[in-house]
């Protein structure tokens, strides 16, 4: 499984689209076995969901994103996990362990129902 984390200075970025970097974690389903940083290819509707899907990413972790972006990610087969904070590696590890604590979307967009992570 591949997990992407929208990152800024090694931490979860508050808004996925404004993240300078996406850290892609390669996992064996239980633990992280490596990662690679990729520069943000640009923030336009549908670009990031398609780009991450083409890299076989299954989960995107970010501080926040709007409901339209969430829908676009889901349509591309990438599960959005929002409201995360802190170190990108720790967030990815906590997600794998089922202990990632998420709050509300950090980017100020109004979201629909609560999120289960």
N, C-alpha and C positions, 0 to 999 in steps of 0.2 A: 504494500500500500504506500502511496505517496501522499504526503501532507504538505501543503503550502502554507506558509505564514507570511502575511504582509508585514515587512519589517522596516524599521527605521533605527539606525544605530544599534542593531542587535535585539531590539525590543519589538513587541507587537505594535504595529502602527495603528493609531486611532481610526483612520479611514483607509480602507483597502486600496482605493483608487489613487491615493496620494502617496502610497508607500514608494520610496525610492527603489526598494529591493523586495523580491520575493525569495524567501529561503525555502527550498524544496527539500523535504526530509524523506529519505528512502527508509522504509521500515520492513521488518519481516512479519509485521502484524502484531508483534508483542514489544519490540524495542526498535530504537533508531539505529540504523547501521551506517548512515552517512548523510551528508547534506551538501547542497550546492546553492550558491546565491546567483540569482538572475536579475538583471535590471528591469524595472517596470517598462514594458513596451509601449505604454501610453494608455491614458484613461479616457476611453470613449465607450458608449454603450455597446456591450457585447464583445469587446476586444479581449478583456482579461478572462472572462469565462471560457471563451473559445481557446485562447492561448494555453491556459492551464489544463483544460480538457485534452488538448492535443499532446500535452506532456504526460498524460495519464495520471494527473492529480485527482484524487478522490475527495479530498477535504481541503477547504480554505479557512484558515483561522485569521481573524482580524478583530480590531477593536470595534469596528462598526462598518456598516454599509446600509444603503437604502433598500426598501422592499423590492424595487424594480431589479436592482442588482442581485438580490437574493433569488428572485424568480429566474433571472438569466443564468445564474450558476446552477440552480436545480435543473433547468432545462438542458444544460450542458453536461449533466451527470456529476457535478461537483457539489458536495454538501457544504453549505456555508455555516460556519460556527463563529458567532459574533459576540462582542462584549468581553473578549479576553484582554488581559493586560500582562505586562512583565516581559521577562526574557523569552525570546522566540523559541529557543530549544526547550526550555522548561514547559512552555505552553504545549508544544508538540508531544513531549513526553507525558504530560498530564492527560492530554487527550487520549493517548494510547492506553493509559492506565485507567481511564474512565473517571479521573478526578479533576478535570479542568473546570475551574469555576468561572462562569461567565455572568456578566451583568447585562445592562441595557446597552444598546448600540452606542458607541462612544462618539459617533460622528454627527449626532444631532438629527439624523433622519428619523421620521416616525415609522415604527415597524408595526406589524400586525400582532399576531399572537405571541405569547412567550416562547422562548427557545429552550429546548431540552438538549443538553450536551452530554 
